[in-house]
């Protein structure tokens, strides 16, 4: 297993909104309109951005506090 993946599977790690223009508004737009979002793991060397496809059937956006 890749060293980074191994480290990230162990313990707790801070997560932030990621992507090219990280903001809560951008995150909301991506989740509600595009069903795709980026998160950033800032404690990795240089930070790691991960793109995630949002599963429409698994979330309730009406409960989101954007």
C-alpha positions in Angstrom: 0.0 0.0 0.0 1.2 3.5 -0.8 2.8 5.3 2.3 0.3 8.2 2.1 -2.7 6.0 1.9 -1.4 3.9 4.8 -1.0 7.0 7.0 -4.4 8.4 6.1 -6.1 5.1 7.0 -4.8 5.3 10.5 -6.0 7.9 13.1 -7.8 11.1 12.7 -6.8 13.8 10.2 -8.1 17.4 9.7 -10.2 17.9 6.6 -11.0 21.2 4.8 -13.0 22.2 1.8 -10.7 21.8 -1.1 -10.6 22.5 -4.9 -9.5 25.3 -7.0 -11.4 28.0 -5.1 -11.9 26.6 -1.6 -14.9 28.2 0.1 -18.1 27.1 1.7 -20.0 28.6 -1.2 -18.0 26.6 -3.8 -18.4 23.4 -1.8 -22.2 24.0 -1.6 -22.4 24.6 -5.4 -20.4 21.5 -6.2 -22.4 19.3 -3.9 -25.9 20.6 -4.8 -25.3 21.2 -8.5 -22.5 19.0 -9.7 -22.7 16.1 -7.2 -18.9 16.2 -6.9 -16.7 17.9 -4.3 -13.1 18.2 -3.3 -11.7 17.9 0.2 -8.2 18.8 1.3 -6.1 16.9 3.8 -3.8 19.8 4.9 -1.4 17.8 7.1 0.1 15.9 4.2 3.2 17.2 2.5 1.9 20.0 0.3 -1.7 19.1 1.2 -3.7 16.4 -0.7 -6.9 17.2 -2.6 -9.3 14.4 -3.2 -12.2 14.5 -5.5 -15.4 12.7 -4.3 -18.5 11.9 -6.2 -21.5 12.6 -4.0 -24.0 9.7 -3.7 -27.4 11.4 -4.2 -29.2 8.5 -2.6 -27.1 8.5 0.5 -27.4 12.2 1.6 -30.2 14.6 2.7 -29.1 18.1 1.6 -32.1 19.7 3.3 -30.2 19.1 6.6 -27.0 20.8 5.3 -26.0 24.0 7.1 -24.4 25.9 4.2 
